[in-house]
């Protein structure tokens, strides 16, 4: 599709984002990745945005707690295992220099092609 026209590139994007999994399936996978990497996933908020086109966005605001390496591993696995996921914003802070845990908020988006 790299050498094709705009229509071919758009069709390739739709094929890339077209998955049979539902947002609930992806959220369950995200939770499993959190457990597997030792990240404490707290209550999240979700918003659906429908632009009127074929692609809808499922935005997730996810508070997290864990070490730097756990957060890094979580994001690495999540983006590798959930191909429709993007990391839009990340805010991390440490309560004190002696505290090994980070607390933060991740803003993620699932990009879904509507059937």
N, C-alpha and C positions, 0 to 999 in steps of 0.2 A: 504494500500500500504506500510505501515511501515514494515510489516513482509515479503513483497514480494521481489522479485529479482529486479535487476537494471531496467529491462524492465518495470516492473509494476510501479516503482517509476517515470520513465520518462513519462510513459503514464498518471500518475496522475498529473504530472506537466503540460503536454499539456492540460489536461482537465481543470485544474485550470486557465490557461492563455487563453483558447479558449473562446472568447466572440464574440457576433454578432456585438458589437459596433465598429465603425471605429475610427481612431485617431481623426477625426473631432468631433465625438460625445463626446469623452473623454475630448477634449479641451473645448468644450462648457460646459460640466459639471464642469471642473476645473474653468472656468471663473465664473460660477454661484456660486460655493463655495467661490470664492474670494469676490464676491459681498455680499454674505450672511454673511461673517465674517468681512467685512469692510476693506479688504485688497485692496490696490490700485495696480491693475495689469497693468503694463506698457507693452510696446511692447516686445514680446518674440521672440526668434529665435528657429528654429526647424531643426533637422538633422535626417535623417533616416539612420540606419545602418543595412544592410542585411548581415548576416554572412554566407550565403549559406545554412543554416539549416532551420528548420521549424520556428524558433523564430526570429523575427526581432525586433530591438530596435528603438524607436522613442524618441530621446533625446530632451529635452526642457530646454532652459536657460531662466529663468523668473525673471526679475527685480521686486522687491516688495517693498512696503512701508506701514508701519503701526506700531502699538504698538507691544510689545513682545507677549502679550496675543493673539492679533489678528493673528500674524504669527503662533504661536503655535496652535491655533484653526484651522487655515487654513490647516496646515499640518496634523493635527489629522483627520479632516473631509476628506481631499483629499485622504489619504491612506486608510481610512475606506470605502469610497464610490467608489473609483476607484481601484478595486482589482489588476489590472495589473500595478499599479504605484509604482515606488520606488523613494526614496529620495536619491540621490547620493552625493550631496554636498550642503552645506548651508553657505553663507557668509553674516553676518549681521554687521552693524556698526551704531553708533549713532553720529551725527554731533557734539553734545556737551552734557555735562552732564545734562543740563537743557532741552534739546530737548527730548520730550517723544516719538517721532517717530523713528523707525528704518528704515534704507534703506539697501537693500541687494539684493542678487542674489541667486536664487534657481536653482539647476541642478536636474532635474527630468527625469525619463525614463518610457515610456510606453513599456511594454514587450508584443508583440502581436504574436500569433500563426498564421502563414500564412495558408490560406485555400488551 
